[in-house]
């Protein structure tokens, strides 16, 4: 990334510009949009919960579906209640 004040090239992890001292944090234009957990209706099979979790955790959608099904089938069966809760509370987009 580059300093927004003086244009000095900075390490991506730098919190202050090495040339002028301007803080790099708080500059929303330079930071990627924060990931939000959501339901992805475009890729949904049912409610988009699996697609949303796969997107949030950066995992494969198929793998996420397998994990959900495993949580659903294996004791203590938290998959069903988890899915219903996620369905109810997550924003759809
Ligand atoms: Zn600077």
PDB file of the backbone (N, CA, C, O) and the ligand in Angstrom, with CONECT records:
HET     ZN  A 101       1
ATOM      1  N   UNK A   1       0.840  -1.195   0.000  1.00  0.00           N
ATOM      2  CA  UNK A   1       0.000   0.000   0.000  1.00  0.00           C
ATOM      3  C   UNK A   1       0.875   1.244   0.000  1.00  0.00           C
ATOM      4  O   UNK A   1       2.090   1.160   0.176  1.00  0.00           O
ATOM      5  N   UNK A   2       0.257   2.382  -0.196  1.00  0.00           N
ATOM      6  CA  UNK A   2       0.981   3.638  -0.262  1.00  0.00           C
ATOM      7  C   UNK A   2       0.375   4.625   0.733  1.00  0.00           C
ATOM      8  O   UNK A   2      -0.824   4.606   1.009  1.00  0.00           O
ATOM      9  N   UNK A   3       1.230   5.472   1.253  1.00  0.00           N
ATOM     10  CA  UNK A   3       0.763   6.527   2.156  1.00  0.00           C
ATOM     11  C   UNK A   3      -0.190   7.448   1.400  1.00  0.00           C
ATOM     12  O   UNK A   3       0.098   7.879   0.283  1.00  0.00           O
ATOM     13  N   UNK A   4      -1.323   7.741   2.025  1.00  0.00           N
ATOM     14  CA  UNK A   4      -2.303   8.601   1.363  1.00  0.00           C
ATOM     15  C   UNK A   4      -1.898  10.066   1.431  1.00  0.00           C
ATOM     16  O   UNK A   4      -2.475  10.904   0.739  1.00  0.00           O
ATOM     17  N   UNK A   5      -0.904  10.378   2.266  1.00  0.00           N
ATOM     18  CA  UNK A   5      -0.498  11.773   2.416  1.00  0.00           C
ATOM     19  C   UNK A   5       0.705  12.127   1.548  1.00  0.00           C
ATOM     20  O   UNK A   5       0.702  13.139   0.848  1.00  0.00           O
ATOM     21  N   UNK A   6       1.751  11.269   1.602  1.00  0.00           N
ATOM     22  CA  UNK A   6       2.969  11.624   0.868  1.00  0.00           C
ATOM     23  C   UNK A   6       3.275  10.646  -0.267  1.00  0.00           C
ATOM     24  O   UNK A   6       4.179  10.894  -1.065  1.00  0.00           O
ATOM     25  N   UNK A   7       2.543   9.552  -0.349  1.00  0.00           N
ATOM     26  CA  UNK A   7       2.744   8.615  -1.454  1.00  0.00           C
ATOM     27  C   UNK A   7       3.872   7.632  -1.240  1.00  0.00           C
ATOM     28  O   UNK A   7       4.188   6.851  -2.137  1.00  0.00           O
ATOM     29  N   UNK A   8       4.482   7.653  -0.073  1.00  0.00           N
ATOM     30  CA  UNK A   8       5.559   6.717   0.224  1.00  0.00           C
ATOM     31  C   UNK A   8       5.036   5.290   0.200  1.00  0.00           C
ATOM     32  O   UNK A   8       3.952   5.014   0.715  1.00  0.00           O
ATOM     33  N   UNK A   9       5.808   4.374  -0.401  1.00  0.00           N
ATOM     34  CA  UNK A   9       5.394   2.972  -0.430  1.00  0.00           C
ATOM     35  C   UNK A   9       5.630   2.362   0.945  1.00  0.00           C
ATOM     36  O   UNK A   9       6.700   2.528   1.530  1.00  0.00           O
ATOM     37  N   UNK A  10       4.619   1.652   1.462  1.00  0.00           N
ATOM     38  CA  UNK A  10       4.707   1.104   2.813  1.00  0.00           C
ATOM     39  C   UNK A  10       4.445  -0.394   2.795  1.00  0.00           C
ATOM     40  O   UNK A  10       3.788  -0.918   1.896  1.00  0.00           O
ATOM     41  N   UNK A  11       4.972  -1.068   3.806  1.00  0.00           N
ATOM     42  CA  UNK A  11       4.622  -2.470   3.984  1.00  0.00           C
ATOM     43  C   UNK A  11       3.137  -2.557   4.311  1.00  0.00           C
ATOM     44  O   UNK A  11       2.590  -1.672   4.970  1.00  0.00           O
ATOM     45  N   UNK A  12       2.484  -3.624   3.850  1.00  0.00           N
ATOM     46  CA  UNK A  12       1.046  -3.761   4.070  1.00  0.00           C
ATOM     47  C   UNK A  12       0.689  -3.829   5.554  1.00  0.00           C
ATOM     48  O   UNK A  12      -0.435  -3.519   5.949  1.00  0.00           O
ATOM     49  N   UNK A  13       1.655  -4.238   6.363  1.00  0.00           N
ATOM     50  CA  UNK A  13       1.401  -4.361   7.796  1.00  0.00           C
ATOM     51  C   UNK A  13       1.733  -3.082   8.553  1.00  0.00           C
ATOM     52  O   UNK A  13       1.477  -2.999   9.755  1.00  0.00           O
ATOM     53  N   UNK A  14       2.304  -2.073   7.871  1.00  0.00           N
ATOM     54  CA  UNK A  14       2.718  -0.834   8.536  1.00  0.00           C
ATOM     55  C   UNK A  14       1.507  -0.106   9.094  1.00  0.00           C
ATOM     56  O   UNK A  14       0.465  -0.011   8.445  1.00  0.00           O
ATOM     57  N   UNK A  15       1.662   0.409  10.312  1.00  0.00           N
ATOM     58  CA  UNK A  15       0.556   1.126  10.928  1.00  0.00           C
ATOM     59  C   UNK A  15       0.761   2.634  10.802  1.00  0.00           C
ATOM     60  O   UNK A  15      -0.182   3.411  10.950  1.00  0.00           O
ATOM     61  N   UNK A  16       2.015   3.044  10.526  1.00  0.00           N
ATOM     62  CA  UNK A  16       2.303   4.450  10.317  1.00  0.00           C
ATOM     63  C   UNK A  16       3.206   4.584   9.102  1.00  0.00           C
ATOM     64  O   UNK A  16       4.004   3.694   8.809  1.00  0.00           O
ATOM     65  N   UNK A  17       3.078   5.686   8.407  1.00  0.00           N
ATOM     66  CA  UNK A  17       3.972   5.961   7.282  1.00  0.00           C
ATOM     67  C   UNK A  17       5.384   6.175   7.817  1.00  0.00           C
ATOM     68  O   UNK A  17       5.576   6.879   8.808  1.00  0.00           O
ATOM     69  N   UNK A  18       6.379   5.564   7.154  1.00  0.00           N
ATOM     70  CA  UNK A  18       7.768   5.706   7.610  1.00  0.00           C
ATOM     71  C   UNK A  18       8.340   7.063   7.235  1.00  0.00           C
ATOM     72  O   UNK A  18       9.342   7.490   7.809  1.00  0.00           O
ATOM     73  N   UNK A  19       7.720   7.747   6.281  1.00  0.00           N
ATOM     74  CA  UNK A  19       8.248   9.037   5.822  1.00  0.00           C
ATOM     75  C   UNK A  19       7.611  10.214   6.557  1.00  0.00           C
ATOM     76  O   UNK A  19       8.314  11.116   7.013  1.00  0.00           O
ATOM     77  N   UNK A  20       6.281  10.208   6.672  1.00  0.00           N
ATOM     78  CA  UNK A  20       5.615  11.376   7.264  1.00  0.00           C
ATOM     79  C   UNK A  20       4.891  11.061   8.570  1.00  0.00           C
ATOM     80  O   UNK A  20       4.445  11.977   9.262  1.00  0.00           O
ATOM     81  N   UNK A  21       4.769   9.780   8.917  1.00  0.00           N
ATOM     82  CA  UNK A  21       4.180   9.431  10.197  1.00  0.00           C
ATOM     83  C   UNK A  21       2.667   9.360  10.199  1.00  0.00           C
ATOM     84  O   UNK A  21       2.064   9.180  11.257  1.00  0.00           O
ATOM     85  N   UNK A  22       2.037   9.497   9.042  1.00  0.00           N
ATOM     86  CA  UNK A  22       0.572   9.434   8.995  1.00  0.00           C
ATOM     87  C   UNK A  22       0.094   8.014   9.318  1.00  0.00           C
ATOM     88  O   UNK A  22       0.599   7.044   8.754  1.00  0.00           O
ATOM     89  N   UNK A  23      -0.865   7.898  10.212  1.00  0.00           N
ATOM     90  CA  UNK A  23      -1.391   6.547  10.510  1.00  0.00           C
ATOM     91  C   UNK A  23      -2.042   5.940   9.267  1.00  0.00           C
ATOM     92  O   UNK A  23      -2.703   6.633   8.495  1.00  0.00           O
ATOM     93  N   UNK A  24      -1.843   4.655   9.094  1.00  0.00           N
ATOM     94  CA  UNK A  24      -2.439   3.974   7.941  1.00  0.00           C
ATOM     95  C   UNK A  24      -3.795   3.362   8.287  1.00  0.00           C
ATOM     96  O   UNK A  24      -4.613   3.110   7.403  1.00  0.00           O
ATOM     97  N   UNK A  25      -4.028   3.122   9.587  1.00  0.00           N
ATOM     98  CA  UNK A  25      -5.313   2.556   9.966  1.00  0.00           C
ATOM     99  C   UNK A  25      -6.365   3.655   9.958  1.00  0.00           C
ATOM    100  O   UNK A  25      -6.036   4.839  10.040  1.00  0.00           O
ATOM    101  N   UNK A  26      -7.586   3.277   9.862  1.00  0.00           N
ATOM    102  CA  UNK A  26      -8.654   4.254   9.808  1.00  0.00           C
ATOM    103  C   UNK A  26      -8.866   4.785   8.403  1.00  0.00           C
ATOM    104  O   UNK A  26      -9.788   5.563   8.161  1.00  0.00           O
ATOM    105  N   UNK A  27      -8.016   4.367   7.476  1.00  0.00           N
ATOM    106  CA  UNK A  27      -8.187   4.770   6.082  1.00  0.00           C
ATOM    107  C   UNK A  27      -8.982   3.675   5.383  1.00  0.00           C
ATOM    108  O   UNK A  27      -8.418   2.694   4.899  1.00  0.00           O
ATOM    109  N   UNK A  28     -10.280   3.853   5.338  1.00  0.00           N
ATOM    110  CA  UNK A  28     -11.141   2.783   4.837  1.00  0.00           C
ATOM    111  C   UNK A  28     -10.955   2.555   3.347  1.00  0.00           C
ATOM    112  O   UNK A  28     -11.248   1.466   2.852  1.00  0.00           O
ATOM    113  N   UNK A  29     -10.484   3.542   2.635  1.00  0.00           N
ATOM    114  CA  UNK A  29     -10.338   3.386   1.188  1.00  0.00           C
ATOM    115  C   UNK A  29      -9.216   2.401   0.852  1.00  0.00           C
ATOM    116  O   UNK A  29      -9.251   1.756  -0.196  1.00  0.00           O
ATOM    117  N   UNK A  30      -8.220   2.283   1.739  1.00  0.00           N
ATOM    118  CA  UNK A  30      -7.090   1.398   1.467  1.00  0.00           C
ATOM    119  C   UNK A  30      -7.359  -0.021   1.958  1.00  0.00           C
ATOM    120  O   UNK A  30      -6.737  -0.973   1.486  1.00  0.00           O
ATOM    121  N   UNK A  31      -8.276  -0.162   2.897  1.00  0.00           N
ATOM    122  CA  UNK A  31      -8.525  -1.478   3.482  1.00  0.00           C
ATOM    123  C   UNK A  31      -9.626  -2.193   2.709  1.00  0.00           C
ATOM    124  O   UNK A  31     -10.583  -1.567   2.252  1.00  0.00           O
ATOM    125  N   UNK A  32      -9.484  -3.500   2.568  1.00  0.00           N
ATOM    126  CA  UNK A  32     -10.577  -4.241   1.928  1.00  0.00           C
ATOM    127  C   UNK A  32     -11.814  -4.200   2.798  1.00  0.00           C
ATOM    128  O   UNK A  32     -11.709  -4.074   4.018  1.00  0.00           O
ATOM    129  N   UNK A  33     -12.978  -4.304   2.194  1.00  0.00           N
ATOM    130  CA  UNK A  33     -14.223  -4.283   2.942  1.00  0.00           C
ATOM    131  C   UNK A  33     -14.235  -5.445   3.925  1.00  0.00           C
ATOM    132  O   UNK A  33     -13.900  -6.570   3.554  1.00  0.00           O
ATOM    133  N   UNK A  34     -14.617  -5.189   5.169  1.00  0.00           N
ATOM    134  CA  UNK A  34     -14.655  -6.276   6.145  1.00  0.00           C
ATOM    135  C   UNK A  34     -15.677  -7.329   5.741  1.00  0.00           C
ATOM    136  O   UNK A  34     -16.764  -7.018   5.254  1.00  0.00           O
ATOM    137  N   UNK A  35     -15.297  -8.576   5.958  1.00  0.00           N
ATOM    138  CA  UNK A  35     -16.213  -9.654   5.598  1.00  0.00           C
ATOM    139  C   UNK A  35     -17.353  -9.717   6.587  1.00  0.00           C
ATOM    140  O   UNK A  35     -17.147  -9.584   7.794  1.00  0.00           O
ATOM    141  N   UNK A  36     -18.532  -9.915   6.089  1.00  0.00           N
ATOM    142  CA  UNK A  36     -19.699 -10.063   6.948  1.00  0.00           C
ATOM    143  C   UNK A  36     -20.310 -11.424   6.677  1.00  0.00           C
ATOM    144  O   UNK A  36     -20.402 -11.879   5.536  1.00  0.00           O
ATOM    145  N   UNK A  37     -20.717 -12.047   7.747  1.00  0.00           N
ATOM    146  CA  UNK A  37     -21.409 -13.310   7.594  1.00  0.00           C
ATOM    147  C   UNK A  37     -22.806 -13.032   7.046  1.00  0.00           C
ATOM    148  O   UNK A  37     -23.543 -12.205   7.584  1.00  0.00           O
ATOM    149  N   UNK A  38     -23.149 -13.714   6.001  1.00  0.00           N
ATOM    150  CA  UNK A  38     -24.440 -13.458   5.358  1.00  0.00           C
ATOM    151  C   UNK A  38     -24.910 -14.726   4.671  1.00  0.00           C
ATOM    152  O   UNK A  38     -24.185 -15.715   4.562  1.00  0.00           O
ATOM    153  N   UNK A  39     -26.142 -14.659   4.216  1.00  0.00           N
ATOM    154  CA  UNK A  39     -26.657 -15.749   3.391  1.00  0.00           C
ATOM    155  C   UNK A  39     -26.508 -15.331   1.933  1.00  0.00           C
ATOM    156  O   UNK A  39     -26.919 -14.239   1.541  1.00  0.00           O
ATOM    157  N   UNK A  40     -25.921 -16.208   1.147  1.00  0.00           N
ATOM    158  CA  UNK A  40     -25.680 -15.890  -0.248  1.00  0.00           C
ATOM    159  C   UNK A  40     -26.771 -16.552  -1.082  1.00  0.00           C
ATOM    160  O   UNK A  40     -26.702 -17.736  -1.412  1.00  0.00           O
ATOM    161  N   UNK A  41     -27.766 -15.759  -1.406  1.00  0.00           N
ATOM    162  CA  UNK A  41     -28.923 -16.331  -2.093  1.00  0.00           C
ATOM    163  C   UNK A  41     -28.585 -16.788  -3.507  1.00  0.00           C
ATOM    164  O   UNK A  41     -29.231 -17.690  -4.041  1.00  0.00           O
ATOM    165  N   UNK A  42     -27.591 -16.179  -4.104  1.00  0.00           N
ATOM    166  CA  UNK A  42     -27.240 -16.534  -5.479  1.00  0.00           C
ATOM    167  C   UNK A  42     -26.724 -17.973  -5.580  1.00  0.00           C
ATOM    168  O   UNK A  42     -26.865 -18.615  -6.621  1.00  0.00           O
ATOM    169  N   UNK A  43     -26.126 -18.475  -4.495  1.00  0.00           N
ATOM    170  CA  UNK A  43     -25.540 -19.809  -4.539  1.00  0.00           C
ATOM    171  C   UNK A  43     -26.285 -20.782  -3.638  1.00  0.00           C
ATOM    172  O   UNK A  43     -25.760 -21.832  -3.269  1.00  0.00           O
ATOM    173  N   UNK A  44     -27.489 -20.427  -3.294  1.00  0.00           N
ATOM    174  CA  UNK A  44     -28.169 -21.224  -2.291  1.00  0.00           C
ATOM    175  C   UNK A  44     -28.753 -22.516  -2.848  1.00  0.00           C
ATOM    176  O   UNK A  44     -29.137 -22.610  -4.014  1.00  0.00           O
ATOM    177  N   UNK A  45     -28.800 -23.487  -1.980  1.00  0.00           N
ATOM    178  CA  UNK A  45     -29.566 -24.691  -2.231  1.00  0.00           C
ATOM    179  C   UNK A  45     -30.882 -24.589  -1.466  1.00  0.00           C
ATOM    180  O   UNK A  45     -31.946 -24.969  -1.955  1.00  0.00           O
ATOM    181  N   UNK A  46     -30.768 -24.055  -0.230  1.00  0.00           N
ATOM    182  CA  UNK A  46     -31.946 -23.916   0.613  1.00  0.00           C
ATOM    183  C   UNK A  46     -32.108 -22.455   1.035  1.00  0.00           C
ATOM    184  O   UNK A  46     -32.984 -21.750   0.532  1.00  0.00           O
ATOM    185  N   UNK A  47     -31.270 -22.013   1.949  1.00  0.00           N
ATOM    186  CA  UNK A  47     -31.393 -20.633   2.429  1.00  0.00           C
ATOM    187  C   UNK A  47     -30.131 -19.812   2.189  1.00  0.00           C
ATOM    188  O   UNK A  47     -30.101 -18.622   2.502  1.00  0.00           O
ATOM    189  N   UNK A  48     -29.086 -20.434   1.636  1.00  0.00           N
ATOM    190  CA  UNK A  48     -27.847 -19.710   1.375  1.00  0.00           C
ATOM    191  C   UNK A  48     -26.909 -19.670   2.570  1.00  0.00           C
ATOM    192  O   UNK A  48     -25.877 -18.999   2.531  1.00  0.00           O
ATOM    193  N   UNK A  49     -27.265 -20.392   3.640  1.00  0.00           N
ATOM    194  CA  UNK A  49     -26.445 -20.377   4.854  1.00  0.00           C
ATOM    195  C   UNK A  49     -25.070 -20.992   4.588  1.00  0.00           C
ATOM    196  O   UNK A  49     -24.044 -20.435   4.979  1.00  0.00           O
ATOM    197  N   UNK A  50     -25.064 -22.147   3.920  1.00  0.00           N
ATOM    198  CA  UNK A  50     -23.791 -22.825   3.626  1.00  0.00           C
ATOM    199  C   UNK A  50     -22.893 -21.942   2.764  1.00  0.00           C
ATOM    200  O   UNK A  50     -21.690 -21.842   3.004  1.00  0.00           O
ATOM    201  N   UNK A  51     -23.487 -21.306   1.763  1.00  0.00           N
ATOM    202  CA  UNK A  51     -22.708 -20.445   0.871  1.00  0.00           C
ATOM    203  C   UNK A  51     -22.138 -19.256   1.646  1.00  0.00           C
ATOM    204  O   UNK A  51     -21.002 -18.840   1.419  1.00  0.00           O
ATOM    205  N   UNK A  52     -22.945 -18.718   2.563  1.00  0.00           N
ATOM    206  CA  UNK A  52     -22.485 -17.598   3.371  1.00  0.00           C
ATOM    207  C   UNK A  52     -21.324 -17.970   4.269  1.00  0.00           C
ATOM    208  O   UNK A  52     -20.354 -17.221   4.386  1.00  0.00           O
ATOM    209  N   UNK A  53     -21.424 -19.139   4.911  1.00  0.00           N
ATOM    210  CA  UNK A  53     -20.345 -19.604   5.789  1.00  0.00           C
ATOM    211  C   UNK A  53     -19.100 -19.939   4.975  1.00  0.00           C
ATOM    212  O   UNK A  53     -17.981 -19.649   5.398  1.00  0.00           O
ATOM    213  N   UNK A  54     -19.296 -20.549   3.811  1.00  0.00           N
ATOM    214  CA  UNK A  54     -18.156 -20.889   2.955  1.00  0.00           C
ATOM    215  C   UNK A  54     -17.424 -19.618   2.534  1.00  0.00           C
ATOM    216  O   UNK A  54     -16.194 -19.576   2.514  1.00  0.00           O
ATOM    217  N   UNK A  55     -18.197 -18.583   2.196  1.00  0.00           N
ATOM    218  CA  UNK A  55     -17.599 -17.308   1.799  1.00  0.00           C
ATOM    219  C   UNK A  55     -16.868 -16.670   2.975  1.00  0.00           C
ATOM    220  O   UNK A  55     -15.758 -16.159   2.825  1.00  0.00           O
ATOM    221  N   UNK A  56     -17.498 -16.703   4.146  1.00  0.00           N
ATOM    222  CA  UNK A  56     -16.922 -16.053   5.317  1.00  0.00           C
ATOM    223  C   UNK A  56     -15.612 -16.711   5.739  1.00  0.00           C
ATOM    224  O   UNK A  56     -14.642 -16.029   6.069  1.00  0.00           O
ATOM    225  N   UNK A  57     -15.596 -18.040   5.724  1.00  0.00           N
ATOM    226  CA  UNK A  57     -14.400 -18.750   6.175  1.00  0.00           C
ATOM    227  C   UNK A  57     -13.430 -19.045   5.040  1.00  0.00           C
ATOM    228  O   UNK A  57     -12.359 -19.608   5.267  1.00  0.00           O
ATOM    229  N   UNK A  58     -13.798 -18.669   3.826  1.00  0.00           N
ATOM    230  CA  UNK A  58     -12.909 -18.870   2.701  1.00  0.00           C
ATOM    231  C   UNK A  58     -12.727 -20.330   2.344  1.00  0.00           C
ATOM    232  O   UNK A  58     -11.684 -20.721   1.819  1.00  0.00           O
ATOM    233  N   UNK A  59     -13.730 -21.129   2.623  1.00  0.00           N
ATOM    234  CA  UNK A  59     -13.638 -22.548   2.304  1.00  0.00           C
ATOM    235  C   UNK A  59     -14.523 -22.878   1.109  1.00  0.00           C
ATOM    236  O   UNK A  59     -15.358 -22.080   0.683  1.00  0.00           O
ATOM    237  N   UNK A  60     -14.316 -24.056   0.594  1.00  0.00           N
ATOM    238  CA  UNK A  60     -15.091 -24.523  -0.548  1.00  0.00           C
ATOM    239  C   UNK A  60     -16.548 -24.735  -0.141  1.00  0.00           C
ATOM    240  O   UNK A  60     -16.832 -25.240   0.946  1.00  0.00           O
ATOM    241  N   UNK A  61     -17.459 -24.348  -1.015  1.00  0.00           N
ATOM    242  CA  UNK A  61     -18.885 -24.462  -0.715  1.00  0.00           C
ATOM    243  C   UNK A  61     -19.295 -25.911  -0.488  1.00  0.00           C
ATOM    244  O   UNK A  61     -20.066 -26.207   0.424  1.00  0.00           O
ATOM    245  N   UNK A  62     -18.786 -26.801  -1.308  1.00  0.00           N
ATOM    246  CA  UNK A  62     -19.124 -28.218  -1.154  1.00  0.00           C
ATOM    247  C   UNK A  62     -18.634 -28.752   0.189  1.00  0.00           C
ATOM    248  O   UNK A  62     -19.338 -29.499   0.869  1.00  0.00           O
ATOM    249  N   UNK A  63     -17.405 -28.353   0.561  1.00  0.00           N
ATOM    250  CA  UNK A  63     -16.846 -28.773   1.852  1.00  0.00           C
ATOM    251  C   UNK A  63     -17.717 -28.256   2.990  1.00  0.00           C
ATOM    252  O   UNK A  63     -17.983 -28.978   3.952  1.00  0.00           O
ATOM    253  N   UNK A  64     -18.162 -27.003   2.879  1.00  0.00           N
ATOM    254  CA  UNK A  64     -19.010 -26.419   3.921  1.00  0.00           C
ATOM    255  C   UNK A  64     -20.335 -27.169   4.034  1.00  0.00           C
ATOM    256  O   UNK A  64     -20.843 -27.378   5.136  1.00  0.00           O
ATOM    257  N   UNK A  65     -20.894 -27.574   2.887  1.00  0.00           N
ATOM    258  CA  UNK A  65     -22.149 -28.345   2.922  1.00  0.00           C
ATOM    259  C   UNK A  65     -21.936 -29.691   3.606  1.00  0.00           C
ATOM    260  O   UNK A  65     -22.792 -30.158   4.357  1.00  0.00           O
ATOM    261  N   UNK A  66     -20.782 -30.311   3.337  1.00  0.00           N
ATOM    262  CA  UNK A  66     -20.478 -31.600   3.973  1.00  0.00           C
ATOM    263  C   UNK A  66     -20.369 -31.424   5.488  1.00  0.00           C
ATOM    264  O   UNK A  66     -20.856 -32.252   6.257  1.00  0.00           O
ATOM    265  N   UNK A  67     -19.715 -30.321   5.907  1.00  0.00           N
ATOM    266  CA  UNK A  67     -19.582 -30.046   7.346  1.00  0.00           C
ATOM    267  C   UNK A  67     -20.961 -29.848   7.976  1.00  0.00           C
ATOM    268  O   UNK A  67     -21.241 -30.383   9.048  1.00  0.00           O
ATOM    269  N   UNK A  68     -21.816 -29.079   7.307  1.00  0.00           N
ATOM    270  CA  UNK A  68     -23.171 -28.841   7.840  1.00  0.00           C
ATOM    271  C   UNK A  68     -23.944 -30.149   7.950  1.00  0.00           C
ATOM    272  O   UNK A  68     -24.615 -30.401   8.951  1.00  0.00           O
ATOM    273  N   UNK A  69     -23.847 -30.969   6.927  1.00  0.00           N
ATOM    274  CA  UNK A  69     -24.578 -32.240   6.945  1.00  0.00           C
ATOM    275  C   UNK A  69     -24.044 -33.134   8.063  1.00  0.00           C
ATOM    276  O   UNK A  69     -24.806 -33.831   8.733  1.00  0.00           O
ATOM    277  N   UNK A  70     -22.718 -33.104   8.255  1.00  0.00           N
ATOM    278  CA  UNK A  70     -22.124 -33.884   9.340  1.00  0.00           C
ATOM    279  C   UNK A  70     -22.630 -33.385  10.692  1.00  0.00           C
ATOM    280  O   UNK A  70     -22.946 -34.185  11.572  1.00  0.00           O
ATOM    281  N   UNK A  71     -22.706 -32.069  10.857  1.00  0.00           N
ATOM    282  CA  UNK A  71     -23.213 -31.495  12.111  1.00  0.00           C
ATOM    283  C   UNK A  71     -24.684 -31.855  12.313  1.00  0.00           C
ATOM    284  O   UNK A  71     -25.167 -31.983  13.439  1.00  0.00           O
ATOM    285  N   UNK A  72     -25.373 -32.011  11.198  1.00  0.00           N
ATOM    286  CA  UNK A  72     -26.799 -32.346  11.235  1.00  0.00           C
ATOM    287  C   UNK A  72     -27.016 -33.803  11.652  1.00  0.00           C
ATOM    288  O   UNK A  72     -27.911 -34.111  12.438  1.00  0.00           O
ATOM    289  N   UNK A  73     -26.183 -34.684  11.112  1.00  0.00           N
ATOM    290  CA  UNK A  73     -26.397 -36.117  11.303  1.00  0.00           C
ATOM    291  C   UNK A  73     -25.746 -36.672  12.551  1.00  0.00           C
ATOM    292  O   UNK A  73     -26.245 -37.624  13.152  1.00  0.00           O
ATOM    293  N   UNK A  74     -24.608 -36.065  12.947  1.00  0.00           N
ATOM    294  CA  UNK A  74     -23.862 -36.617  14.064  1.00  0.00           C
ATOM    295  C   UNK A  74     -24.304 -35.972  15.380  1.00  0.00           C
ATOM    296  O   UNK A  74     -24.601 -34.778  15.413  1.00  0.00           O
ATOM    297  N   UNK A  75     -24.351 -36.747  16.453  1.00  0.00           N
ATOM    298  CA  UNK A  75     -24.655 -36.172  17.766  1.00  0.00           C
ATOM    299  C   UNK A  75     -23.643 -35.081  18.084  1.00  0.00           C
ATOM    300  O   UNK A  75     -22.477 -35.217  17.715  1.00  0.00           O
ATOM    301  N   UNK A  76     -24.046 -33.994  18.760  1.00  0.00           N
ATOM    302  CA  UNK A  76     -25.390 -33.705  19.301  1.00  0.00           C
ATOM    303  C   UNK A  76     -26.314 -32.973  18.324  1.00  0.00           C
ATOM    304  O   UNK A  76     -27.185 -32.215  18.751  1.00  0.00           O
ATOM    305  N   UNK A  77     -26.136 -33.190  17.042  1.00  0.00           N
ATOM    306  CA  UNK A  77     -27.049 -32.669  16.020  1.00  0.00           C
ATOM    307  C   UNK A  77     -27.246 -31.156  16.091  1.00  0.00           C
ATOM    308  O   UNK A  77     -28.369 -30.655  16.036  1.00  0.00           O
ATOM    309  N   UNK A  78     -26.135 -30.447  16.214  1.00  0.00           N
ATOM    310  CA  UNK A  78     -26.252 -28.985  16.298  1.00  0.00           C
ATOM    311  C   UNK A  78     -26.454 -28.358  14.923  1.00  0.00           C
ATOM    312  O   UNK A  78     -26.717 -27.160  14.813  1.00  0.00           O
ATOM    313  N   UNK A  79     -26.332 -29.164  13.884  1.00  0.00           N
ATOM    314  CA  UNK A  79     -26.472 -28.629  12.530  1.00  0.00           C
ATOM    315  C   UNK A  79     -27.837 -28.057  12.262  1.00  0.00           C
ATOM    316  O   UNK A  79     -27.955 -26.992  11.656  1.00  0.00           O
ATOM    317  N   UNK A  80     -28.887 -28.751  12.710  1.00  0.00           N
ATOM    318  CA  UNK A  80     -30.250 -28.304  12.417  1.00  0.00           C
ATOM    319  C   UNK A  80     -30.563 -26.988  13.104  1.00  0.00           C
ATOM    320  O   UNK A  80     -31.011 -26.035  12.467  1.00  0.00           O
ATOM    321  N   UNK A  81     -30.320 -26.941  14.427  1.00  0.00           N
ATOM    322  CA  UNK A  81     -30.624 -25.705  15.147  1.00  0.00           C
ATOM    323  C   UNK A  81     -29.709 -24.578  14.672  1.00  0.00           C
ATOM    324  O   UNK A  81     -30.128 -23.425  14.566  1.00  0.00           O
ATOM    325  N   UNK A  82     -28.444 -24.933  14.384  1.00  0.00           N
ATOM    326  CA  UNK A  82     -27.500 -23.931  13.885  1.00  0.00           C
ATOM    327  C   UNK A  82     -27.957 -23.355  12.557  1.00  0.00           C
ATOM    328  O   UNK A  82     -27.867 -22.150  12.319  1.00  0.00           O
ATOM    329  N   UNK A  83     -28.446 -24.232  11.701  1.00  0.00           N
ATOM    330  CA  UNK A  83     -28.895 -23.781  10.384  1.00  0.00           C
ATOM    331  C   UNK A  83     -30.119 -22.876  10.519  1.00  0.00           C
ATOM    332  O   UNK A  83     -30.215 -21.841   9.860  1.00  0.00           O
ATOM    333  N   UNK A  84     -31.054 -23.281  11.385  1.00  0.00           N
ATOM    334  CA  UNK A  84     -32.277 -22.489  11.572  1.00  0.00           C
ATOM    335  C   UNK A  84     -31.946 -21.124  12.171  1.00  0.00           C
ATOM    336  O   UNK A  84     -32.499 -20.105  11.757  1.00  0.00           O
ATOM    337  N   UNK A  85     -31.033 -21.113  13.157  1.00  0.00           N
ATOM    338  CA  UNK A  85     -30.637 -19.841  13.767  1.00  0.00           C
ATOM    339  C   UNK A  85     -29.962 -18.950  12.730  1.00  0.00           C
ATOM    340  O   UNK A  85     -30.260 -17.759  12.635  1.00  0.00           O
ATOM    341  N   UNK A  86     -29.047 -19.538  11.951  1.00  0.00           N
ATOM    342  CA  UNK A  86     -28.345 -18.755  10.927  1.00  0.00           C
ATOM    343  C   UNK A  86     -29.330 -18.227   9.895  1.00  0.00           C
ATOM    344  O   UNK A  86     -29.230 -17.082   9.455  1.00  0.00           O
ATOM    345  N   UNK A  87     -30.269 -19.060   9.519  1.00  0.00           N
ATOM    346  CA  UNK A  87     -31.307 -18.675   8.559  1.00  0.00           C
ATOM    347  C   UNK A  87     -32.081 -17.462   9.079  1.00  0.00           C
ATOM    348  O   UNK A  87     -32.382 -16.526   8.339  1.00  0.00           O
ATOM    349  N   UNK A  88     -32.396 -17.513  10.393  1.00  0.00           N
ATOM    350  CA  UNK A  88     -33.221 -16.463  10.990  1.00  0.00           C
ATOM    351  C   UNK A  88     -32.458 -15.153  11.167  1.00  0.00           C
ATOM    352  O   UNK A  88     -33.018 -14.077  10.957  1.00  0.00           O
ATOM    353  N   UNK A  89     -31.187 -15.235  11.549  1.00  0.00           N
ATOM    354  CA  UNK A  89     -30.491 -14.011  11.963  1.00  0.00           C
ATOM    355  C   UNK A  89     -29.601 -13.404  10.891  1.00  0.00           C
ATOM    356  O   UNK A  89     -29.340 -12.201  10.929  1.00  0.00           O
ATOM    357  N   UNK A  90     -29.127 -14.193   9.940  1.00  0.00           N
ATOM    358  CA  UNK A  90     -28.186 -13.644   8.968  1.00  0.00           C
ATOM    359  C   UNK A  90     -28.906 -12.836   7.906  1.00  0.00           C
ATOM    360  O   UNK A  90     -29.964 -13.240   7.423  1.00  0.00           O
ATOM    361  N   UNK A  91     -28.340 -11.701   7.541  1.00  0.00           N
ATOM    362  CA  UNK A  91     -28.944 -10.913   6.458  1.00  0.00           C
ATOM    363  C   UNK A  91     -28.746 -11.620   5.123  1.00  0.00           C
ATOM    364  O   UNK A  91     -27.684 -12.184   4.860  1.00  0.00           O
ATOM    365  N   UNK A  92     -29.742 -11.587   4.314  1.00  0.00           N
ATOM    366  CA  UNK A  92     -29.659 -12.191   2.983  1.00  0.00           C
ATOM    367  C   UNK A  92     -29.206 -11.147   1.981  1.00  0.00           C
ATOM    368  O   UNK A  92     -29.630  -9.993   2.034  1.00  0.00           O
ATOM    369  N   UNK A  93     -28.354 -11.556   1.079  1.00  0.00           N
ATOM    370  CA  UNK A  93     -27.926 -10.632   0.033  1.00  0.00           C
ATOM    371  C   UNK A  93     -27.559 -11.411  -1.216  1.00  0.00           C
ATOM    372  O   UNK A  93     -27.169 -10.817  -2.222  1.00  0.00           O
TER     373      UNK A  93
HETATM  374 ZN    ZN A 101       3.532   9.475   4.319  1.00  0.00          ZN
END
